[in-house]
Amino acid sequence: MAAPVAAEGVILVGQKPVANYVLAAVTQFTLGSKKVILKARGRAISKAVDAAEVIKRFMGEKVAISNVSISSEKVGEPGKERLVSAIEITLERKE
Amino acid sequence: MAAPVAAEGVILVGQKPVANYVLAAVTQFTLGSKKVILKARGRAISKAVDAAEVIKRFMGEKVAISNVSISSEKVGEPGKERLVSAIEITLERKE
């Protein structure tokens, strides 16, 4: 697998090259998924946006970005928690 | 001014520390703006998300993120253009 798939249709964008996440998403759409969600935190947020834009161009008319949301998530051990920014980008196959 | 303001209510997030963009946005809301848009490209995208999350926490109930959109923009000289990812985060004062 090119990139970790956390839950059905969810791809966690991290340290790997953008192409890995693009391939993971395109594979999921090719295998019949209607929806793929890219999630990223911190500095990987820019990479998730890059991946979404590449997927959109690659899939042409077939896939659109249906939602983008941002949030803060608590990370770290208890007592040493800190907030990191996060993004969720939802890509959906058009019928 | 802490950060460049391109058009009314638009803050371009770039190389400066997150706090500069937070201050610029909070200043605009304090001066009466109903809406502030953070724009960023490339690696500054993560910083724009950080700034938006800090502004939201700082302004408490008074400001919400009303829209997040991503796109690709052409940059560079004619003949040497390349696509970079971009984000627009809209923060709005609640009535």
N, CA and C atoms of all chains as a GROMACS GRO file, in nm:
protein
  570
    1MET      N    1   0.085  -0.120   0.000
    1MET     CA    2   0.000   0.000   0.000
    1MET      C    3   0.088   0.124   0.000
    2ALA      N    4   0.053   0.221  -0.078
    2ALA     CA    5   0.138   0.339  -0.094
    2ALA      C    6   0.133   0.432   0.027
    3ALA      N    7   0.022   0.434   0.097
    3ALA     CA    8   0.006   0.526   0.210
    3ALA      C    9  -0.092   0.461   0.308
    4PRO      N   10  -0.080   0.494   0.438
    4PRO     CA   11  -0.167   0.429   0.535
    4PRO      C   12  -0.314   0.468   0.514
    5VAL      N   13  -0.400   0.370   0.522
    5VAL     CA   14  -0.544   0.394   0.513
    5VAL      C   15  -0.602   0.364   0.651
    6ALA      N   16  -0.641   0.468   0.721
    6ALA     CA   17  -0.681   0.456   0.862
    6ALA      C   18  -0.818   0.392   0.875
    7ALA      N   19  -0.915   0.451   0.812
    7ALA     CA   20  -1.050   0.396   0.812
    7ALA      C   21  -1.088   0.386   0.665
    8GLU      N   22  -1.205   0.332   0.638
    8GLU     CA   23  -1.244   0.318   0.499
    8GLU      C   24  -1.243   0.454   0.429
    9GLY      N   25  -1.162   0.468   0.328
    9GLY     CA   26  -1.161   0.590   0.250
    9GLY      C   27  -1.084   0.705   0.311
   10VAL      N   28  -1.017   0.683   0.424
   10VAL     CA   29  -0.940   0.790   0.487
   10VAL      C   30  -0.790   0.767   0.466
   11ILE      N   31  -0.723   0.866   0.411
   11ILE     CA   32  -0.580   0.857   0.387
   11ILE      C   33  -0.509   0.960   0.475
   12LEU      N   34  -0.416   0.912   0.557
   12LEU     CA   35  -0.341   1.002   0.645
   12LEU      C   36  -0.217   1.051   0.572
   13VAL      N   37  -0.211   1.181   0.548
   13VAL     CA   38  -0.098   1.239   0.476
   13VAL      C   39   0.011   1.276   0.577
   14GLY      N   40   0.132   1.224   0.553
   14GLY     CA   41   0.243   1.246   0.647
   14GLY      C   42   0.371   1.279   0.575
   15GLN      N   43   0.475   1.198   0.600
   15GLN     CA   44   0.611   1.230   0.556
   15GLN      C   45   0.644   1.185   0.413
   16LYS      N   46   0.562   1.097   0.356
   16LYS     CA   47   0.599   1.042   0.225
   16LYS      C   48   0.579   1.143   0.112
   17PRO      N   49   0.634   1.113  -0.007
   17PRO     CA   50   0.614   1.205  -0.120
   17PRO      C   51   0.466   1.217  -0.157
   18VAL      N   52   0.430   1.332  -0.211
   18VAL     CA   53   0.292   1.360  -0.252
   18VAL      C   54   0.237   1.248  -0.340
   19ALA      N   55   0.322   1.199  -0.432
   19ALA     CA   56   0.278   1.098  -0.529
   19ALA      C   57   0.221   0.973  -0.462
   20ASN      N   58   0.275   0.936  -0.345
   20ASN     CA   59   0.224   0.819  -0.274
   20ASN      C   60   0.077   0.836  -0.235
   21TYR      N   61   0.044   0.955  -0.187
   21TYR     CA   62  -0.094   0.981  -0.142
   21TYR      C   63  -0.188   0.993  -0.261
   22VAL      N   64  -0.135   1.051  -0.370
   22VAL     CA   65  -0.215   1.060  -0.493
   22VAL      C   66  -0.248   0.920  -0.542
   23LEU      N   67  -0.146   0.834  -0.544
   23LEU     CA   68  -0.165   0.697  -0.591
   23LEU      C   69  -0.266   0.622  -0.502
   24ALA      N   70  -0.254   0.641  -0.371
   24ALA     CA   71  -0.346   0.574  -0.278
   24ALA      C   72  -0.490   0.616  -0.305
   25ALA      N   73  -0.511   0.745  -0.328
   25ALA     CA   74  -0.647   0.796  -0.352
   25ALA      C   75  -0.701   0.748  -0.486
   26VAL      N   76  -0.617   0.759  -0.590
   26VAL     CA   77  -0.661   0.718  -0.724
   26VAL      C   78  -0.694   0.569  -0.723
   27THR      N   79  -0.613   0.489  -0.652
   27THR     CA   80  -0.640   0.346  -0.639
   27THR      C   81  -0.777   0.322  -0.576
   28GLN      N   82  -0.805   0.395  -0.470
   28GLN     CA   83  -0.935   0.377  -0.403
   28GLN      C   84  -1.052   0.411  -0.494
   29PHE      N   85  -1.039   0.522  -0.568
   29PHE     CA   86  -1.147   0.558  -0.661
   29PHE      C   87  -1.160   0.451  -0.770
   30THR      N   88  -1.045   0.401  -0.818
   30THR     CA   89  -1.046   0.300  -0.924
   30THR      C   90  -1.112   0.171  -0.876
   31LEU      N   91  -1.093   0.141  -0.747
   31LEU     CA   92  -1.153   0.020  -0.690
   31LEU      C   93  -1.299   0.040  -0.652
   32GLY      N   94  -1.353   0.160  -0.679
   32GLY     CA   95  -1.496   0.179  -0.662
   32GLY      C   96  -1.538   0.272  -0.550
   33SER      N   97  -1.444   0.328  -0.475
   33SER     CA   98  -1.482   0.421  -0.367
   33SER      C   99  -1.554   0.543  -0.424
   34LYS      N  100  -1.656   0.588  -0.351
   34LYS     CA  101  -1.728   0.710  -0.392
   34LYS      C  102  -1.665   0.832  -0.326
   35LYS      N  103  -1.592   0.808  -0.215
   35LYS     CA  104  -1.544   0.920  -0.135
   35LYS      C  105  -1.408   0.886  -0.075
   36VAL      N  106  -1.315   0.978  -0.082
   36VAL     CA  107  -1.183   0.962  -0.020
   36VAL      C  108  -1.156   1.088   0.062
   37ILE      N  109  -1.113   1.068   0.187
   37ILE     CA  110  -1.083   1.182   0.274
   37ILE      C  111  -0.933   1.185   0.302
   38LEU      N  112  -0.870   1.299   0.273
   38LEU     CA  113  -0.729   1.318   0.307
   38LEU      C  114  -0.723   1.393   0.440
   39LYS      N  115  -0.646   1.336   0.534
   39LYS     CA  116  -0.630   1.403   0.664
   39LYS      C  117  -0.483   1.433   0.685
   40ALA      N  118  -0.453   1.549   0.742
   40ALA     CA  119  -0.314   1.584   0.773
   40ALA      C  120  -0.309   1.678   0.892
   41ARG      N  121  -0.193   1.679   0.955
   41ARG     CA  122  -0.170   1.768   1.069
   41ARG      C  123  -0.042   1.847   1.046
   42GLY      N  124  -0.035   1.964   1.110
   42GLY     CA  125   0.088   2.042   1.112
   42GLY      C  126   0.142   2.072   0.972
   43ARG      N  127   0.273   2.049   0.956
   43ARG     CA  128   0.333   2.088   0.829
   43ARG      C  129   0.291   2.000   0.712
   44ALA      N  130   0.230   1.884   0.740
   44ALA     CA  131   0.180   1.799   0.631
   44ALA      C  132   0.053   1.855   0.566
   45ILE      N  133  -0.004   1.961   0.627
   45ILE     CA  134  -0.126   2.020   0.572
   45ILE      C  135  -0.105   2.067   0.428
   46SER      N  136   0.007   2.135   0.403
   46SER     CA  137   0.035   2.183   0.266
   46SER      C  138   0.042   2.067   0.168
   47LYS      N  139   0.101   1.956   0.215
   47LYS     CA  140   0.114   1.838   0.129
   47LYS      C  141  -0.022   1.778   0.095
   48ALA      N  142  -0.113   1.778   0.192
   48ALA     CA  143  -0.247   1.726   0.168
   48ALA      C  144  -0.320   1.810   0.062
   49VAL      N  145  -0.301   1.942   0.070
   49VAL     CA  146  -0.362   2.030  -0.030
   49VAL      C  147  -0.302   2.003  -0.168
   50ASP      N  148  -0.169   1.990  -0.173
   50ASP     CA  149  -0.104   1.954  -0.300
   50ASP      C  150  -0.161   1.824  -0.356
   51ALA      N  151  -0.171   1.721  -0.270
   51ALA     CA  152  -0.221   1.591  -0.315
   51ALA      C  153  -0.363   1.604  -0.369
   52ALA      N  154  -0.449   1.677  -0.297
   52ALA     CA  155  -0.588   1.693  -0.341
   52ALA      C  156  -0.596   1.759  -0.478
   53GLU      N  157  -0.512   1.861  -0.498
   53GLU     CA  158  -0.514   1.933  -0.626
   53GLU      C  159  -0.464   1.843  -0.739
   54VAL      N  160  -0.363   1.762  -0.710
   54VAL     CA  161  -0.311   1.670  -0.814
   54VAL      C  162  -0.416   1.564  -0.846
   55ILE      N  163  -0.481   1.510  -0.743
   55ILE     CA  164  -0.586   1.408  -0.764
   55ILE      C  165  -0.698   1.466  -0.851
   56LYS      N  166  -0.738   1.589  -0.819
   56LYS     CA  167  -0.846   1.655  -0.892
   56LYS      C  168  -0.809   1.669  -1.040
   57ARG      N  169  -0.685   1.713  -1.065
   57ARG     CA  170  -0.643   1.730  -1.205
   57ARG      C  171  -0.632   1.594  -1.275
   58PHE      N  172  -0.580   1.495  -1.202
   58PHE     CA  173  -0.559   1.363  -1.261
   58PHE      C  174  -0.691   1.295  -1.296
   59MET      N  175  -0.789   1.310  -1.208
   59MET     CA  176  -0.918   1.241  -1.228
   59MET      C  177  -1.012   1.322  -1.318
   60GLY      N  178  -0.972   1.442  -1.354
   60GLY     CA  179  -1.051   1.522  -1.447
   60GLY      C  180  -1.190   1.551  -1.394
   61GLU      N  181  -1.289   1.529  -1.478
   61GLU     CA  182  -1.428   1.561  -1.443
   61GLU      C  183  -1.488   1.466  -1.341
   62LYS      N  184  -1.418   1.353  -1.317
   62LYS     CA  185  -1.482   1.246  -1.240
   62LYS      C  186  -1.485   1.270  -1.088
   63VAL      N  187  -1.390   1.350  -1.039
   63VAL     CA  188  -1.379   1.370  -0.894
   63VAL      C  189  -1.374   1.520  -0.862
   64ALA      N  190  -1.443   1.559  -0.754
   64ALA     CA  191  -1.442   1.698  -0.710
   64ALA      C  192  -1.413   1.706  -0.562
   65ILE      N  193  -1.358   1.819  -0.519
   65ILE     CA  194  -1.337   1.843  -0.377
   65ILE      C  195  -1.471   1.891  -0.321
   66SER      N  196  -1.532   1.809  -0.234
   66SER     CA  197  -1.666   1.844  -0.186
   66SER      C  198  -1.663   1.918  -0.054
   67ASN      N  199  -1.554   1.904   0.023
   67ASN     CA  200  -1.547   1.976   0.150
   67ASN      C  201  -1.402   1.990   0.197
   68VAL      N  202  -1.374   2.104   0.259
   68VAL     CA  203  -1.245   2.125   0.324
   68VAL      C  204  -1.275   2.180   0.463
   69SER      N  205  -1.222   2.116   0.566
   69SER     CA  206  -1.243   2.171   0.700
   69SER      C  207  -1.113   2.169   0.777
   70ILE      N  208  -1.099   2.268   0.866
   70ILE     CA  209  -0.978   2.274   0.949
   70ILE      C  210  -1.018   2.268   1.095
   71SER      N  211  -0.924   2.226   1.177
   71SER     CA  212  -0.953   2.211   1.320
   71SER      C  213  -0.822   2.210   1.396
   72SER      N  214  -0.832   2.203   1.530
   72SER     CA  215  -0.714   2.183   1.614
   72SER      C  216  -0.729   2.049   1.683
   73GLU      N  217  -0.620   1.974   1.690
   73GLU     CA  218  -0.623   1.845   1.759
   73GLU      C  219  -0.519   1.845   1.869
   74LYS      N  220  -0.555   1.782   1.981
   74LYS     CA  221  -0.460   1.768   2.090
   74LYS      C  222  -0.370   1.649   2.062
   75VAL      N  223  -0.239   1.670   2.069
   75VAL     CA  224  -0.146   1.558   2.054
   75VAL      C  225  -0.049   1.558   2.173
   76GLY      N  226   0.019   1.448   2.191
   76GLY     CA  227   0.118   1.436   2.298
   76GLY      C  228   0.065   1.360   2.417
   77GLU      N  229   0.155   1.326   2.507
   77GLU     CA  230   0.118   1.249   2.625
   77GLU      C  231   0.039   1.335   2.724
   78PRO      N  232  -0.039   1.270   2.810
   78PRO     CA  233  -0.114   1.345   2.912
   78PRO      C  234  -0.019   1.434   2.992
   79GLY      N  235  -0.058   1.557   3.012
   79GLY     CA  236   0.025   1.653   3.084
   79GLY      C  237   0.120   1.730   2.993
   80LYS      N  238   0.146   1.673   2.875
   80LYS     CA  239   0.234   1.741   2.779
   80LYS      C  240   0.162   1.765   2.647
   81GLU      N  241   0.030   1.778   2.656
   81GLU     CA  242  -0.047   1.794   2.532
   81GLU      C  243  -0.024   1.931   2.470
   82ARG      N  244  -0.029   1.932   2.338
   82ARG     CA  245  -0.027   2.061   2.269
   82ARG      C  246  -0.125   2.053   2.153
   83LEU      N  247  -0.165   2.170   2.104
   83LEU     CA  248  -0.261   2.174   1.994
   83LEU      C  249  -0.187   2.180   1.862
   84VAL      N  250  -0.229   2.098   1.769
   84VAL     CA  251  -0.177   2.112   1.633
   84VAL      C  252  -0.295   2.133   1.538
   85SER      N  253  -0.270   2.211   1.434
   85SER     CA  254  -0.374   2.234   1.334
   85SER      C  255  -0.390   2.110   1.248
   86ALA      N  256  -0.511   2.089   1.199
   86ALA     CA  257  -0.538   1.973   1.114
   86ALA      C  258  -0.630   2.013   1.000
   87ILE      N  259  -0.626   1.934   0.893
   87ILE     CA  260  -0.715   1.959   0.780
   87ILE      C  261  -0.778   1.829   0.735
   88GLU      N  262  -0.900   1.838   0.687
   88GLU     CA  263  -0.967   1.723   0.624
   88GLU      C  264  -1.019   1.768   0.489
   89ILE      N  265  -0.975   1.700   0.385
   89ILE     CA  266  -1.019   1.733   0.249
   89ILE      C  267  -1.098   1.615   0.194
   90THR      N  268  -1.223   1.639   0.161
   90THR     CA  269  -1.308   1.532   0.109
   90THR      C  270  -1.316   1.540  -0.042
   91LEU      N  271  -1.279   1.430  -0.107
   91LEU     CA  272  -1.290   1.420  -0.253
   91LEU      C  273  -1.401   1.323  -0.285
   92GLU      N  274  -1.492   1.362  -0.374
   92GLU     CA  275  -1.603   1.274  -0.408
   92GLU      C  276  -1.616   1.253  -0.557
   93ARG      N  277  -1.650   1.130  -0.589
   93ARG     CA  278  -1.676   1.095  -0.728
   93ARG      C  279  -1.810   1.153  -0.768
   94LYS      N  280  -1.812   1.219  -0.883
   94LYS     CA  281  -1.939   1.272  -0.933
   94LYS      C  282  -2.014   1.160  -1.003
   95GLU      N  283  -2.146   1.160  -0.986
   95GLU     CA  284  -2.226   1.052  -1.048
   95GLU      C  285  -2.246   1.080  -1.196
   96MET      N  286   0.199   4.811   1.007
   96MET     CA  287   0.106   4.698   0.988
   96MET      C  288   0.183   4.568   1.006
   97ALA      N  289   0.120   4.475   1.072
   97ALA     CA  290   0.188   4.349   1.105
   97ALA      C  291   0.202   4.256   0.984
   98ALA      N  292   0.110   4.263   0.892
   98ALA     CA  293   0.113   4.173   0.776
   98ALA      C  294   0.048   4.246   0.659
   99PRO      N  295   0.087   4.211   0.534
   99PRO     CA  296   0.031   4.282   0.420
   99PRO      C  297  -0.119   4.257   0.405
  100VAL      N  298  -0.192   4.364   0.378
  100VAL     CA  299  -0.335   4.351   0.352
  100VAL      C  300  -0.356   4.385   0.206
  101ALA      N  301  -0.388   4.283   0.126
  101ALA     CA  302  -0.393   4.297  -0.019
  101ALA      C  303  -0.516   4.376  -0.063
  102ALA      N  304  -0.631   4.325  -0.027
  102ALA     CA  305  -0.754   4.394  -0.056
  102ALA      C  306  -0.825   4.408   0.078
  103GLU      N  307  -0.939   4.472   0.077
  103GLU     CA  308  -1.010   4.491   0.202
  103GLU      C  309  -1.035   4.356   0.269
  104GLY      N  310  -0.984   4.339   0.388
  104GLY     CA  311  -1.012   4.218   0.464
  104GLY      C  312  -0.935   4.095   0.420
  105VAL      N  313  -0.840   4.111   0.327
  105VAL     CA  314  -0.761   3.995   0.283
  105VAL      C  315  -0.620   4.004   0.339
  106ILE      N  316  -0.577   3.900   0.406
  106ILE     CA  317  -0.443   3.896   0.463
  106ILE      C  318  -0.364   3.786   0.392
  107LEU      N  319  -0.249   3.824   0.335
  107LEU     CA  320  -0.166   3.726   0.266
  107LEU      C  321  -0.067   3.666   0.365
  108VAL      N  322  -0.079   3.536   0.387
  108VAL     CA  323   0.009   3.467   0.483
  108VAL      C  324   0.133   3.419   0.410
  109GLY      N  325   0.249   3.461   0.461
  109GLY     CA  326   0.376   3.426   0.396
  109GLY      C  327   0.480   3.381   0.495
  110GLN      N  328   0.595   3.451   0.493
  110GLN     CA  329   0.712   3.408   0.569
  110GLN      C  330   0.716   3.450   0.715
  111LYS      N  331   0.634   3.546   0.754
  111LYS     CA  332   0.644   3.600   0.890
  111LYS      C  333   0.589   3.502   0.995
  112PRO      N  334   0.618   3.528   1.122
  112PRO     CA  335   0.564   3.439   1.226
  112PRO      C  336   0.411   3.442   1.229
  113VAL      N  337   0.353   3.330   1.271
  113VAL     CA  338   0.207   3.318   1.279
  113VAL      C  339   0.145   3.435   1.354
  114ALA      N  340   0.210   3.477   1.464
  114ALA     CA  341   0.154   3.583   1.549
  114ALA      C  342   0.127   3.711   1.472
  115ASN      N  343   0.210   3.741   1.369
  115ASN     CA  344   0.188   3.863   1.291
  115ASN      C  345   0.052   3.860   1.220
  116TYR      N  346   0.020   3.743   1.163
  116TYR     CA  347  -0.105   3.730   1.088
  116TYR      C  348  -0.225   3.727   1.182
  117VAL      N  349  -0.204   3.667   1.299
  117VAL     CA  350  -0.310   3.666   1.400
  117VAL      C  351  -0.340   3.810   1.441
  118LEU      N  352  -0.235   3.887   1.470
  118LEU     CA  353  -0.252   4.026   1.512
  118LEU      C  354  -0.321   4.108   1.404
  119ALA      N  355  -0.280   4.087   1.278
  119ALA     CA  356  -0.341   4.161   1.167
  119ALA      C  357  -0.491   4.133   1.159
  120ALA      N  358  -0.529   4.007   1.176
  120ALA     CA  359  -0.671   3.970   1.168
  120ALA      C  360  -0.750   4.023   1.287
  121VAL      N  361  -0.694   4.005   1.406
  121VAL     CA  362  -0.764   4.052   1.526
  121VAL      C  363  -0.781   4.204   1.521
  122THR      N  364  -0.680   4.273   1.469
  122THR     CA  365  -0.688   4.418   1.453
  122THR      C  366  -0.804   4.456   1.361
  123GLN      N  367  -0.814   4.384   1.249
  123GLN     CA  368  -0.922   4.415   1.155
  123GLN      C  369  -1.060   4.392   1.217
  124PHE      N  370  -1.074   4.282   1.290
  124PHE     CA  371  -1.203   4.257   1.355
  124PHE      C  372  -1.231   4.365   1.459
  125THR      N  373  -1.127   4.405   1.533
  125THR     CA  374  -1.143   4.506   1.637
  125THR      C  375  -1.183   4.641   1.577
  126LEU      N  376  -1.133   4.668   1.456
  126LEU     CA  377  -1.164   4.794   1.388
  126LEU      C  378  -1.300   4.787   1.318
  127GLY      N  379  -1.370   4.674   1.330
  127GLY     CA  380  -1.506   4.668   1.280
  127GLY      C  381  -1.530   4.578   1.160
  128SER      N  382  -1.426   4.511   1.108
  128SER     CA  383  -1.447   4.422   0.994
  128SER      C  384  -1.541   4.307   1.031
  129LYS      N  385  -1.628   4.272   0.936
  129LYS     CA  386  -1.718   4.159   0.956
  129LYS      C  387  -1.654   4.030   0.906
  130LYS      N  388  -1.557   4.047   0.818
  130LYS     CA  389  -1.502   3.931   0.748
  130LYS      C  390  -1.354   3.951   0.722
  131VAL      N  391  -1.273   3.850   0.749
  131VAL     CA  392  -1.130   3.855   0.718
  131VAL      C  393  -1.096   3.726   0.643
  132ILE      N  394  -1.025   3.739   0.532
  132ILE     CA  395  -0.986   3.621   0.453
  132ILE      C  396  -0.834   3.604   0.460
  133LEU      N  397  -0.791   3.485   0.502
  133LEU     CA  398  -0.649   3.452   0.501
  133LEU      C  399  -0.619   3.376   0.373
  134LYS      N  400  -0.518   3.423   0.298
  134LYS     CA  401  -0.478   3.353   0.175
  134LYS      C  402  -0.334   3.309   0.188
  135ALA      N  403  -0.303   3.190   0.138
  135ALA     CA  404  -0.166   3.141   0.142
  135ALA      C  405  -0.142   3.046   0.026
  136ARG      N  406  -0.014   3.033  -0.009
  136ARG     CA  407   0.026   2.942  -0.116
  136ARG      C  408   0.137   2.851  -0.066
  137GLY      N  409   0.145   2.734  -0.127
  137GLY     CA  410   0.259   2.644  -0.101
  137GLY      C  411   0.275   2.610   0.046
  138ARG      N  412   0.401   2.620   0.093
  138ARG     CA  413   0.427   2.579   0.230
  138ARG      C  414   0.367   2.671   0.335
  139ALA      N  415   0.325   2.790   0.294
  139ALA     CA  416   0.261   2.882   0.390
  139ALA      C  417   0.119   2.839   0.423
  140ILE      N  418   0.066   2.739   0.350
  140ILE     CA  419  -0.071   2.693   0.374
  140ILE      C  420  -0.088   2.646   0.518
  141SER      N  421   0.008   2.567   0.568
  141SER     CA  422  -0.001   2.518   0.706
  141SER      C  423  -0.005   2.635   0.805
  142LYS      N  424   0.073   2.738   0.774
  142LYS     CA  425   0.077   2.855   0.863
  142LYS      C  426  -0.057   2.929   0.865
  143ALA      N  427  -0.122   2.936   0.749
  143ALA     CA  428  -0.253   3.001   0.742
  143ALA      C  429  -0.355   2.926   0.826
  144VAL      N  430  -0.347   2.792   0.823
  144VAL     CA  431  -0.439   2.710   0.905
  144VAL      C  432  -0.409   2.734   1.053
  145ASP      N  433  -0.281   2.734   1.089
  145ASP     CA  434  -0.243   2.765   1.228
  145ASP      C  435  -0.300   2.901   1.270
  146ALA      N  436  -0.279   3.001   1.186
  146ALA     CA  437  -0.326   3.136   1.219
  146ALA      C  438  -0.477   3.139   1.239
  147ALA      N  439  -0.550   3.073   1.148
  147ALA     CA  440  -0.696   3.071   1.158
  147ALA      C  441  -0.742   3.006   1.288
  148GLU      N  442  -0.676   2.898   1.325
  148GLU     CA  443  -0.714   2.828   1.450
  148GLU      C  444  -0.684   2.914   1.573
  149VAL      N  445  -0.570   2.985   1.570
  149VAL     CA  446  -0.536   3.072   1.684
  149VAL      C  447  -0.635   3.189   1.693
  150ILE      N  448  -0.669   3.248   1.577
  150ILE     CA  449  -0.765   3.359   1.575
  150ILE      C  450  -0.900   3.313   1.632
  151LYS      N  451  -0.943   3.194   1.590
  151LYS     CA  452  -1.071   3.140   1.636
  151LYS      C  453  -1.070   3.124   1.789
  152ARG      N  454  -0.962   3.068   1.841
  152ARG     CA  455  -0.954   3.050   1.988
  152ARG      C  456  -0.946   3.184   2.058
  153PHE      N  457  -0.870   3.276   2.002
  153PHE     CA  458  -0.848   3.407   2.065
  153PHE      C  459  -0.978   3.488   2.069
  154MET      N  460  -1.054   3.482   1.960
  154MET     CA  461  -1.177   3.563   1.951
  154MET      C  462  -1.296   3.492   2.016
  155GLY      N  463  -1.277   3.370   2.058
  155GLY     CA  464  -1.382   3.297   2.130
  155GLY      C  465  -1.509   3.282   2.048
  156GLU      N  466  -1.623   3.316   2.105
  156GLU     CA  467  -1.751   3.296   2.039
  156GLU      C  468  -1.776   3.395   1.926
  157LYS      N  469  -1.696   3.500   1.922
  157LYS     CA  470  -1.730   3.612   1.833
  157LYS      C  471  -1.698   3.586   1.686
  158VAL      N  472  -1.604   3.496   1.657
  158VAL     CA  473  -1.560   3.474   1.519
  158VAL      C  474  -1.563   3.324   1.486
  159ALA      N  475  -1.610   3.292   1.367
  159ALA     CA  476  -1.611   3.152   1.323
  159ALA      C  477  -1.550   3.141   1.184
  160ILE      N  478  -1.498   3.020   1.153
  160ILE     CA  479  -1.448   2.993   1.019
  160ILE      C  480  -1.568   2.958   0.933
  161SER      N  481  -1.599   3.044   0.836
  161SER     CA  482  -1.721   3.022   0.758
  161SER      C  483  -1.695   2.947   0.628
  162ASN      N  484  -1.570   2.950   0.581
  162ASN     CA  485  -1.540   2.876   0.458
  162ASN      C  486  -1.390   2.848   0.445
  163VAL      N  487  -1.360   2.731   0.389
  163VAL     CA  488  -1.222   2.697   0.356
  163VAL      C  489  -1.223   2.644   0.214
  164SER      N  490  -1.143   2.702   0.127
  164SER     CA  491  -1.137   2.648  -0.009
  164SER      C  492  -0.992   2.636  -0.055
  165ILE      N  493  -0.967   2.536  -0.140
  165ILE     CA  494  -0.832   2.517  -0.192
  165ILE      C  495  -0.836   2.525  -0.344
  166SER      N  496  -0.723   2.557  -0.400
  166SER     CA  497  -0.716   2.573  -0.546
  166SER      C  498  -0.570   2.560  -0.590
  167SER      N  499  -0.550   2.567  -0.722
  167SER     CA  500  -0.414   2.574  -0.777
  167SER      C  501  -0.400   2.708  -0.847
  168GLU      N  502  -0.287   2.772  -0.828
  168GLU     CA  503  -0.262   2.900  -0.895
  168GLU      C  504  -0.135   2.889  -0.978
  169LYS      N  505  -0.139   2.954  -1.093
  169LYS     CA  506  -0.020   2.958  -1.179
  169LYS      C  507   0.073   3.068  -1.128
  170VAL      N  508   0.199   3.033  -1.105
  170VAL     CA  509   0.296   3.137  -1.069
  170VAL      C  510   0.417   3.127  -1.162
  171GLY      N  511   0.498   3.231  -1.162
  171GLY     CA  512   0.620   3.231  -1.242
  171GLY      C  513   0.601   3.310  -1.370
  172GLU      N  514   0.713   3.333  -1.438
  172GLU     CA  515   0.710   3.413  -1.560
  172GLU      C  516   0.649   3.333  -1.676
  173PRO      N  517   0.597   3.405  -1.777
  173PRO     CA  518   0.541   3.338  -1.894
  173PRO      C  519   0.643   3.238  -1.952
  174GLY      N  520   0.598   3.119  -1.980
  174GLY     CA  521   0.686   3.016  -2.034
  174GLY      C  522   0.751   2.931  -1.925
  175LYS      N  523   0.755   2.986  -1.803
  175LYS     CA  524   0.812   2.912  -1.690
  175LYS      C  525   0.709   2.897  -1.578
  176GLU      N  526   0.582   2.897  -1.617
  176GLU     CA  527   0.477   2.889  -1.516
  176GLU      C  528   0.472   2.752  -1.451
  177ARG      N  529   0.437   2.752  -1.324
  177ARG     CA  530   0.411   2.625  -1.258
  177ARG      C  531   0.292   2.644  -1.166
  178LEU      N  532   0.230   2.531  -1.129
  178LEU     CA  533   0.112   2.538  -1.044
  178LEU      C  534   0.152   2.526  -0.898
  179VAL      N  535   0.098   2.612  -0.814
  179VAL     CA  536   0.116   2.594  -0.671
  179VAL      C  537  -0.022   2.586  -0.606
  180SER      N  538  -0.030   2.506  -0.501
  180SER     CA  539  -0.155   2.495  -0.427
  180SER      C  540  -0.178   2.622  -0.345
  181ALA      N  541  -0.304   2.653  -0.326
  181ALA     CA  542  -0.338   2.772  -0.248
  181ALA      C  543  -0.458   2.743  -0.159
  182ILE      N  544  -0.472   2.821  -0.054
  182ILE     CA  545  -0.587   2.806   0.036
  182ILE      C  546  -0.644   2.944   0.066
  183GLU      N  547  -0.776   2.947   0.087
  183GLU     CA  548  -0.844   3.068   0.133
  183GLU      C  549  -0.930   3.030   0.252
  184ILE      N  550  -0.905   3.094   0.364
  184ILE     CA  551  -0.982   3.066   0.485
  184ILE      C  552  -1.060   3.192   0.522
  185THR      N  553  -1.191   3.181   0.526
  185THR     CA  554  -1.275   3.297   0.557
  185THR      C  555  -1.320   3.291   0.703
  186LEU      N  556  -1.288   3.396   0.776
  186LEU     CA  557  -1.331   3.409   0.915
  186LEU      C  558  -1.437   3.517   0.921
  187GLU      N  559  -1.549   3.488   0.987
  187GLU     CA  560  -1.656   3.587   0.994
  187GLU      C  561  -1.702   3.612   1.136
  188ARG      N  562  -1.728   3.739   1.162
  188ARG     CA  563  -1.782   3.777   1.291
  188ARG      C  564  -1.928   3.731   1.299
  189LYS      N  565  -1.961   3.668   1.410
  189LYS     CA  566  -2.101   3.628   1.430
  189LYS      C  567  -2.180   3.747   1.481
  190GLU      N  568  -2.305   3.758   1.434
  190GLU     CA  569  -2.387   3.874   1.476
  190GLU      C  570  -2.446   3.849   1.614
   0.00000   0.00000   0.00000
